[in-house]
């Protein structure tokens, strides 16, 4: 499985590690959803490979403070996915999922398991773990972002490829 964001945030780029921004819950969600057996931090990002996970972004050439106007490279990502052949690509925001869908000729996705593949992998769109995306009353039918992460972990663990529904 590979997790794909839009582009490194300014703090992540400065730190040289994925999801290092203040308030970013990526590492917490990764552990609490059951993808990794122990808590990890941004400095542990290379260790995700030991758990069969990968990390990438749609833009790797520049940092960003927002997602508007970035030069997303869906073709390069698709080439990477085809070369490395993960079973799943999890886009870590609706914006990343939307860019991948546009590249694949699909409609903008909601959160959850998508009916279309990307580079031969199954697709899941997660709510952004960014600190800017917290405190909402509803995340497309779920009370918390973690519920979506746990749903993906369940699908991966069960080997399920069926279209998912809103997690319970």
Number of C-alpha atoms within 10 A of each C-alpha: 22 23 17 23 26 27 26 26 22 16 17 18 18 12 14 14 18 24 26 24 20 11 13 18 20 23 20 16 20 22 17 17 18 16 22 19 11 10 13 16 17 18 13 12 18 13 15 16 12 9 11 12 18 18 17 17 21 23 20 15 9 12 18 17 10 12 14 8 7 14 15 19 16 21 14 12 19 19 13 14 20 14 10 13 15 18 17 24 25 23 28 23 21 21 19 25 28 18 22 28 20 14 16 16 10 14 14 13 21 17 23 24 24 20 14 18 17 21 23 15 19 20 26 32 26 28 25 21 23 18 13 10 15 17 11 9 10 11 19 14 14 15 15 16 22 21 20 27 27 20 21 26 17 16 17 16 11 9 10 11 15 11 12 15 12 13 15 10
